[in-house]
């Protein structure tokens, strides 16, 4: 069987990378920083026919201060190091609209409505949406840096509603939920 990776023989002509890191601020709050960088690795031609040399196209960051459960955006800022047009920078303040949002089901839809479309920036919107999963994971890692007592029931598990149905492993009858139910049953004996 052939593999698509076997088709890669030349150098890339475009790249996009996204990097995210989480930092502890105090016992309840964390700061999550995300960077998006996109580069043209060869010259291209604009729709007008002008030649555009290889260069960075987008290089931007979003920083979110999160606290509480479910994780809630307490503060937010965006930075644009490199953008294709100066008008792109006019969207920087839109990030303030997400302050107060909880990172839970429906977050992506709300972000698209607030920051997308003709008045927004598709790249900041994309970065924020991708950051939501990393922010949730950072929040969980910060909260669970020390052993916590097992709750008395499945309903008492903090943040479980954000995990249930979020992926195959967290399906209602899948491994993570089965393991959690078994641990709760064992505790109840």
C-alpha positions in Angstrom: 0.0 0.0 0.0 1.4 3.4 -0.9 1.5 6.3 1.5 0.9 9.9 0.8 4.1 10.8 2.6 6.0 8.9 -0.1 4.8 11.5 -2.6 6.7 14.2 -0.8 9.8 14.7 -2.9 10.4 18.4 -3.2 10.7 21.4 -0.9 7.6 22.9 0.6 6.4 26.2 -0.9 4.1 27.3 2.0 4.1 26.6 5.8 1.9 27.4 8.7 2.8 26.6 12.3 0.9 27.1 15.5 2.5 26.9 18.9 0.8 27.2 22.3 2.1 27.2 25.8 0.4 27.6 29.2 1.8 29.3 32.3 0.6 29.3 35.9 -0.3 32.7 37.3 -1.7 31.5 40.7 -3.6 28.6 42.1 -6.7 29.3 39.9 -5.5 31.4 37.0 -3.3 30.5 34.0 -2.0 32.4 31.0 -2.2 30.7 27.6 -0.1 32.1 24.7 -0.6 31.0 21.1 1.4 31.9 18.0 0.5 31.5 14.4 3.2 31.9 11.8 2.6 31.5 8.0 5.4 31.8 5.4 5.5 31.8 1.6 8.6 29.8 0.8 8.7 30.8 -2.9 7.6 33.8 -4.9 3.9 34.0 -5.9 1.8 36.2 -8.1 -1.1 38.3 -6.8 -4.4 38.3 -8.7 -3.3 41.6 -10.2 -0.3 39.9 -11.7 2.4 41.5 -9.5 5.2 39.2 -8.2 5.4 38.8 -4.4 8.7 37.5 -3.1 8.9 34.8 -0.5 8.2 36.2 2.9 6.3 35.8 6.1 2.6 36.3 5.5 1.2 36.1 9.0 2.9 36.1 12.4 0.6 36.8 15.3 -0.1 35.9 18.9 -3.1 35.7 21.3 -2.7 35.7 25.1 -5.5 34.6 27.3 -5.8 34.8 31.1 -8.1 32.0 32.3 -9.6 31.2 35.6 -12.5 29.3 37.2 -14.4 26.2 36.1 -15.3 25.9 33.4 -12.2 27.9 32.3 -13.3 31.5 31.6 -11.4 34.1 29.7 -10.6 36.8 32.3 -8.4 38.9 30.0 -7.2 38.8 26.4 -4.8 40.5 24.0 -3.6 40.0 20.5 -0.4 41.0 18.7 0.4 41.1 15.0 4.1 41.1 14.3 3.7 40.6 10.5 0.5 40.9 8.4 0.0 41.2 4.6 -1.8 44.5 4.9 -1.9 47.3 7.4 -5.7 47.1 7.6 -5.3 43.7 9.2 -4.1 45.4 12.4 -7.5 47.1 12.8 -8.9 43.8 14.0 -6.6 43.5 17.0 -9.1 45.0 19.5 -11.7 42.4 18.5 -10.0 40.0 20.9 -11.5 42.0 23.8 -15.0 40.7 22.9 -14.1 37.2 24.1 -13.5 38.3 27.7 -16.0 36.6 29.9 -16.5 33.6 27.5 -16.4 30.1 29.0 -14.4 27.5 27.1 -17.0 24.9 26.8 -19.4 23.5 24.2 -20.5 26.3 21.8 -17.2 28.3 22.2 -16.1 28.0 18.6 -19.5 29.1 17.2 -19.5 32.2 19.5 -15.9 33.1 18.5 -16.8 32.8 14.8 -19.8 35.1 15.3 -17.8 37.7 17.3 -14.5 37.7 15.3 -15.2 36.3 11.9 -16.6 37.7 8.7 -15.7 40.9 6.8 -15.0 42.9 9.9 -12.8 40.3 11.5 -9.6 38.3 10.9 -9.8 34.7 9.8 -6.3 34.1 11.2 -7.0 35.4 14.7 -10.3 33.6 14.7 -8.6 30.3 13.7 -5.8 30.8 16.3 -8.3 31.4 19.1 -10.5 28.4 18.1 -7.4 26.1 18.0 -6.2 27.6 21.3 -9.4 26.7 23.1 -8.4 23.0 23.2 -4.9 23.8 24.4 -6.4 26.3 26.9 -8.7 23.6 28.3 -5.8 21.1 28.5 -3.6 23.7 30.2 -6.4 24.5 32.7 -6.9 20.8 33.5 -3.1 20.2 33.9 -2.9 23.2 36.2 -5.9 22.1 38.3 -4.5 18.5 38.5 -0.9 19.2 39.4 -1.6 17.5 42.7 -3.8 14.5 43.5 -7.4 15.4 44.0 -10.0 13.3 45.9 -12.3 11.3 43.7 -15.8 12.9 43.7 -18.7 10.9 45.0 -20.5 10.6 41.6 -20.1 11.1 37.9 -22.3 14.2 38.1 -19.8 15.7 40.6 -16.8 15.4 38.4 -15.7 19.0 37.7 -15.6 19.8 34.0 -16.9 16.4 32.8 -19.6 18.0 30.7 -16.8 19.6 28.5 -15.2 16.2 28.0 -18.1 13.9 27.4 -18.6 13.4 23.7 -15.6 15.6 22.8 -13.7 12.7 21.1 -13.8 8.9 20.7 -12.1 8.1 24.0 -14.6 10.4 25.9 -17.7 8.9 24.3 -20.3 7.9 26.8 -19.5 4.2 26.5 -15.8 4.5 25.8 -12.6 3.9 27.7 -12.2 7.1 29.7 -15.8 7.1 30.9 -15.8 3.4 31.7 -12.6 3.8 33.7 -14.0 6.7 35.6 -17.3 4.9 36.3 -15.3 1.9 37.6 -13.2 4.0 39.9 -16.4 5.7 41.3 -18.0 2.3 41.8 -15.0 1.0 43.6 -14.9 4.0 45.8 -18.6 3.5 46.6 -18.1 0.0 47.9 
